[in-house]
Amino acid sequence: MKQFTEYLTNDEVIRVHEASLEVLEDVGVKVRHERAKEIFLKHGCIEKDDHLVKIPAKVVDEFMQMTIPTFTFRGRDPEFDKTIPQDSPVVITGSSAPNLIDPKTGEHRRATSEDIANIAFLINELPGIDVFSISTLADDAPQGQFSLSRFYPAAKNCKKPIRGNTPSISDLKMVLKLGEIIAGSKAAYEAQPFFTLHCCPIISPLTYDFDSTELIIYTTENNIPSYPTIVPNGGMASPLSLLGSLVQANAEFLSLTVLRMMIKPGAPHIYATLPVISDMRSGDYPPGAIETGILHAAHNQMARYYNLPAGGYIGLTGAHTCDAQSGYETGMSTMVGLLGGTDMFNMAGLLGALMEFDFGKLAIDSEISEMLKKTKSGFRFDEDELCIDVIKEVGPGGTFIDKMHTFENMKDAAFLPKIATREMRDTWKEKGSKDVRTRAMELINEILSLPNYSAISQEVDRQIKQTFPGIVKGDSVW
Amino acid sequence: MKQFTEYLTNDEVIRVHEASLEVLEDVGVKVRHERAKEIFLKHGCIEKDDHLVKIPAKVVDEFMQMTIPTFTFRGRDPEFDKTIPQDSPVVITGSSAPNLIDPKTGEHRRATSEDIANIAFLINELPGIDVFSISTLADDAPQGQFSLSRFYPAAKNCKKPIRGNTPSISDLKMVLKLGEIIAGSKAAYEAQPFFTLHCCPIISPLTYDFDSTELIIYTTENNIPSYPTIVPNGGMASPLSLLGSLVQANAEFLSLTVLRMMIKPGAPHIYATLPVISDMRSGDYPPGAIETGILHAAHNQMARYYNLPAGGYIGLTGAHTCDAQSGYETGMSTMVGLLGGTDMFNMAGLLGALMEFDFGKLAIDSEISEMLKKTKSGFRFDEDELCIDVIKEVGPGGTFIDKMHTFENMKDAAFLPKIATREMRDTWKEKGSKDVRTRAMELINEILSLPNYSAISQEVDRQIKQTFPGIVKGDSVW
């Protein structure tokens, strides 16, 4: 691709930046977290009313200079490391759904650590998924092991980078300890930190929470790979306007970026958002609406202005089954994002506006991801690819099917899906009239019936079980 | 939107143009249709072997200067006229499916003229559909009334522009006569010609057929709104390469454009394509593959170089039911097209690679179309829309829900779908756990149960029945 879609002119990008500066300088941000407030004040910000911090434009400009343009997700196996924007599009699972559609019974139920283990194993084998953001909560978590019950089954079975959140620093410390045991030592883990932490410290409009703010300060101070996401909700927590919501979210993003750079200049960072416009008829939250894709594309343009990789939650759906809506909502928003410059897509596996995980949806989204990757790679342009010689060789009325050029390009010219049907109706009927989710579940059954060679060694596992008594089993079971 | 996605640099666009010129000059086109060949030869082309016509670059360049940059689809009611690129995206139904999924029984059967009447009536009421390209064939057509049995139920019930094809000039003449009766006179019809004719005169690679070539010459000579579509099939009838297929299809497009301009300089024209890459594993024809979207975006760039509106068949699907595949295939390719500059989308209502019409798919695609239109319109950029004042008014931690600005933007800030669900799972379950096609069929049932005020008057209808004895009833029946 040679040129992204752009919703704003260069002047308009600058105007959005200026409007965001005006918001930060005139309105400010509410910072109840004392450490965060101190950091802001120590670096040139001003406290007006109680905990209301005004951020002068020159402070924003100064600290925005300290960002770096790339972010790397590391895996247990470095072969799966992904850096944005270089490896863009990087496709990640949607995360933290409390519920799940049981892959065998179809029952809608609470998710468990065993589900996470199965999903983790699956992620290794799905070519469209680059990073495993832990898809669900674990309803069977023992007391005091909320995060461990998610990160352990994830890391035990998945060699690709793992992303997740922890509700507290104490949980985070357990997760890091887990990482060190798996890596073999603290130094080995720090050389290849395969957990990336994530949180949403700002509650729109313009207010810092406590726990996530604590987490982002701690991870930034300690060089733990992490980034925050901005989550405006137009009509409720941000203006009911695409442009107004962009301005506010951009101001919120700037304040968080500046905070992180004040703590650690050059800390790897992402311009990450989940911009949603509320459905004002009902108050429903529609993250699958096309406005989320449109807003991402505009945020991507702002990210290019700041020279930062961009992305976030995109391609979600409000559908509760793998129906056409689930397909077009995931496919359309991600495509607007891709062509607008989204590098990172937190998109795969969820139904019901982030509330429900579905195995079938995950395999379908992996195929959607492969289509996005093909779309990004686009055209190879050289004299051979113009095919003038082949066209001359074949001539009017001839066929390309028996030409060497065709044979040589058979595998690479187009994406060849495993799940999507291309059969004529009669063939499709003979094979059982299966819809795409049925075919997706067949693929999943095939993968999860194989031996799990990605699991960690028994020796390391014994060490984990000794360190964390009562920890969940963490094994993939099919 | 301020900038389209571009797959090619300006130099690469020119190189594709030059490569196409080389193909036309060195390889040429096979023209078995004598009139067409004479027209080419009369205007500077050279016959080499038997019926092989070489088109010199200077001839192409000369006649490409004679195109005009717009194309208008006219409706029975001029209120529904659409001009591309001004009114882009203009969304059209997919056409000429032989089969249909019965809207009441779900049975897969041959389509009839009564189905066409029902679809026509429906088109008036679906806000996402701009032009009715007659969706199906009519299996009940009386002998000698093949085209009349399609155009009559279409025009009788639909006030929006109608697009279709006729297999012969004699069929075309009957259709035009029908138009004149409905319009009230030949002059009235010619002032508002609400039928647009379509055909595919080139069989790739580089070969003119007889019937469609005959039709495009006749319609061009007689100022009958019409345009041709180029339909390369990579791996079979064009190179198995995105770029090579682009070059050949562009050459084919140039030859047809030049032919039309030789006949009638300034004849309204569209850069229309249906570029497909074959699935080389099976030979299956996958018009829903993402490569079709990618190729459209590149053809759109060529169209901008030639200053012509662009579009064609896009957003089709290989799925046989309204499953997730049907949603993501239609949604993703159309989105690549939209952001790449597609003005006209022949996309709505079909399943099974153009072979099956489904009422539910039509209503779903209307909603997809509305999402495309929202995506195109993007951001309104002015000082008010930046919402700095509202953000100041609300302040950190406040809410936008009770603000006048929110109230004023409630209807327009975001697209509000009728079919897609945004409900929480419990509400959705209470209402019957309906998937999107079920909800689409409910909407269709609602529309088709209303009185059909779009039907033509009984007096005009009597005249039609007198002129064409034995003609099908042509009424919408639900």
Interface residues (C-beta under 8 A of the other chain):
Chain A: M1 K2 Q3 F4 T5 E6 Y7 L8 T9 E12 R15 V16 A19 E22 V23 D26 V27 G28 V29 K30 L52 N99 H108 I203 P205 L206 T207 G234 G235 M236 A237 S238 P239 L240 S241 L242 L243 G244 S245 L246 V247 Q248 A251 I277 D279 M280 R281 S282 D284 Y285 P286 G288 A289 I290 E291 G293 I294 A298 G318 A319 H320 T321 C322 D323 A324 Q325 S326 G327 Y328 E329 T330 G331 M332 T334 M335 V336 L339 G340 G352 A353 M355 E356 K361 I364 I368 M371 K374 T375 G378 F379 R380 F381 E385 L386 C387 I388 V390 I391 K392 V394 G395 P396 G397 G398 T399 F400 I401 H405 T406 N409 M410 A413 A414 F415 L416 I419 A420 T421 R422 E423 M424 R425 W428 S433 D435 V436 R437
Chain B: M1 K2 Q3 F4 T5 E6 Y7 L8 T9 E12 R15 V16 A19 E22 V23 D26 V27 G28 V29 K30 L52 N99 H108 I203 P205 L206 T207 G234 G235 M236 A237 S238 P239 L240 S241 L242 L243 G244 S245 L246 V247 Q248 A251 I277 D279 M280 R281 S282 D284 Y285 P286 G288 A289 I290 E291 G293 I294 A298 G318 A319 H320 T321 C322 D323 A324 Q325 S326 G327 Y328 E329 T330 G331 M332 M335 V336 L339 G340 G352 A353 M355 E356 K361 I364 I368 M371 K374 T375 G378 F379 R380 F381 E385 L386 C387 I388 V390 I391 K392 V394 G395 P396 G397 G398 T399 F400 I401 H405 T406 N409 M410 A413 A414 F415 L416 I419 A420 T421 R422 E423 M424 R425 W428 K429 S433 D435 V436 R437
